[in-house]
Amino acid sequence: MRKAEETALRLKKVLLQDKLNVNVEFMQVLESDLYNLLENYLALKQGSLRIKMDLTDSGDYRIKITADCDRVKNIGIVKKI
């Protein structure tokens, strides 16, 4: 690989990593909102919700959400509008 290509690749990686740096408050709000949403449908185990954010090579966000739950809640029949 030529020096210019290596430099461009390194710069791209730095810029992508800089894009991923989200503040702590954002992650706390995201985790709280997701927990509240999932709690409507699942009996989540306390403290089991995990959120991992990465960037793809093209600069898109990839978000992985994992949680443990004891059961799926019975929400009844949902009527179509």
N, C-alpha and C positions, 0 to 999 in steps of 0.2 A: 504494500500500500504506500502510496506517495505521501510525503510530508504534509502537503496541503489537504489531502483527504483525511489523514489522521487528525489534523488540527480541526477540521470542520466537524468530524465525528465527535471529538472531545468537547467542542463548543456546544454541539447539539445536546449532548448528555448533560452538560452543566445547565443549559437553559431549561431542559425538561425537568431536571431535579429542582431547579429554582421554582418552576411552576407548581410542583407538588407541595411545596412548603406552605401548608395551610395553618392558620393559627389555632391555638388550643381551644379558644371559645367556639370556633366553628365546629370542631370535632365534638365538643361537648353537646352543642345544640343538635347536631346531626344524630348523635347516639341517643339522646333523649327523645327526639322525634321518632326515630325508628323503633325504639323500645315501646313507646306509647302505641304506635301503629300495630306492631306485632302482638302486643298484649291483648289487642282486641280479638285476636284469632287463636292465640297460643298461650298456654300456661308456661311462661318462660321461667327458667331457673335463675335465681338471683345472681347477678353479676356475670352471666354467661355470654352476653352480647359482645361480639368483637367486630370491629370494622377495620379493614385494611385497604388503604388506597395506594395504588401504583400508577405509573404512567406507561403506556405502550410506546414502542419506538416511534410511532406516528404522532405522539403527543396527546393521545386521548387518555382520559382517566379510566382506570379499571378498579372497580370497587367490589370487594369481597366481604359479605356479611355472614357471620356464623353466630348461632345461638343454640343453646340446649333448652328443650322444653319437656315437661312431663306428659302433656297431652294437648290435643287439638280441642279447642272449645266448640261446643255445639252452638252455632249461631242461628239455627233454624232455616227457614226457607226465605230466600231473597226474591222478591217479586221484581220482574222486569218492568221498567218504566216505559 
